[in-house]
Every structure is written in C-alpha cells, then in structure tokens.
Amino acid sequence: MNDLLLRLEMFMSNPVTVLLLTLGAYLVGERLFIRSGRKGWFHPVIVGSVLVFLVIRLSSMSIETYAEHSSILKTLLAPFTVALAIPLSQQLHHVRQHAGPIIFTLLLGAVLVVLLGLGFAWVSGAENDVLLSVSTKGVTTAVALALSEKMGGIVPVAVAVVCISGIYGGLVGPWVCRKTGVTDIRATGFALGIHAHAGGTAMAFGINPTMGVYSSLAMCLNAILTAMVLPYVVAYLF
C-alpha cells in the first residue's frame, strides 16, 4: 500500500503529468463550451482552471509543483508573442485600404481600454502594484506577462485580469455591438480585438471569418502599440 501511494505521488509530481493535466483540462473545457452552445459559464479557460484546481486540491500534487512544472508553458508565450507579426503581415493590405479609420480606432480604443481598467481599479482603492498590473488588461496574455514584469506589477494579477477581460469581452462584445447598432462585422471584430484580445478573436472567428481577421489585426496592432507606449506612460504617472 505504501509503495502504491509512493508511486502515485511520484506520478502526480511528474512534469509530464502536469503538462498533460493542463492541456487535458483545457480540451475538456473546450468540448463542454462547444456542446453547451458557447455558454459563458463553460468557457474552456474557466472549466480548465476549475478542473486543475480540483486535481491539486484533491490529490497529492502541490501548487508549488504545478507552478514549477507548468512554467514551460509560460516560456512558450515568448515565441507566441513574436508570432503576432504573422497575422499582422498577412493583413497589411487591410491596413493600407482603411488606414485612417484603423489608426483612429486603434489609438482611441487603446487609450480607453487602459483608462477604464485603471479607473475602476483606482476607484476600488487598488495600490500602485495592482494598478500597474491592471494597466495591461488590453493586450493578450503573452504581452501582458512581459509588460507586467518590466513595470513591476503583480504577474498573477495581470494574467487573471487579462483572462477575465478576454472571456467576458468575447462573450458580451458581439451582443453590445448589436444593441448599440454596430452592424459592420469588421468594426465588431476590430473592437473585439482591442478590448478582448485573444478571447475576443477566438469568439470572432467562431462568428464570422472576416470578423476574426479584423479582430486578429486589432489584437496585433494594439499589442505592439501598448508594448511601445505603456511603459513610458506608466513611468510618468507612477
């Protein structure tokens, strides 16, 4: 019996087990999300996070072990950040055709998404390190991680805020656009890309390919603009 428990403990602390648990939980969440008709409560990030939490809670796996062995996924985010240049380069003809509206919307949206996040956090009485973390809510996780570390924010808070804004924005954004009279799928996609980054882009592609194209374009442009400008703005303000 002791030998079995020892083997089980070794299995749960194995790096491969941790990676398979993370990827498997996300895949289960994705299946439930699709089968539920894309209901918000069954978003794969939410379901996957709950499943991982339950495994850690009910097994011999510790949170320290999980964090250590899942760090490779964080490392892989760096190449994914660089890969944002690929969809951007593929959509350059759209930028040239609609340069004026795209640039204006990008600048306005990038400013608003940061100010709204900071405003709500400030009104709630957040400290400076939390404000720094919230300021990255408008970019995808890979960029938010790098920016938060560079600016001295709390990385887990930054990741949580980015995930929540991506999920919520992706689910509610199309509905808000319809209710406010925005019928152009390009405008809806661009708004989703700026305010809901990867979560919004995933939802946009599920609705319409053209909407997904403009969402990915906005996500890439906003990630580049925010990464270039936000550290200087934060340094001035804080």
Secondary structure, DSSP 4 states (H G I P E B T S, - for coil): -HHHHHHHHHHHT-HHHHHHHHHHHHHHHHHHHHHTTS-GGG-HHHHHHHHHHHHHHHSS--HHHHHHHTHHHHHHHHHHHHTTHHHHHHTHHHHHHTHHHHHHHHHHHHHHHHHHHHHHHHHTT--HHHHHHHTTTTS-HHHHHHHHHHHT--HHHHHHHHHHHHHHHHHHHHHHHHHTT---HHHHHHHHHHHHHHHHHHHHHHH-HHHHHHHHHHHHHHHHHHHHHHHHHHHHH-
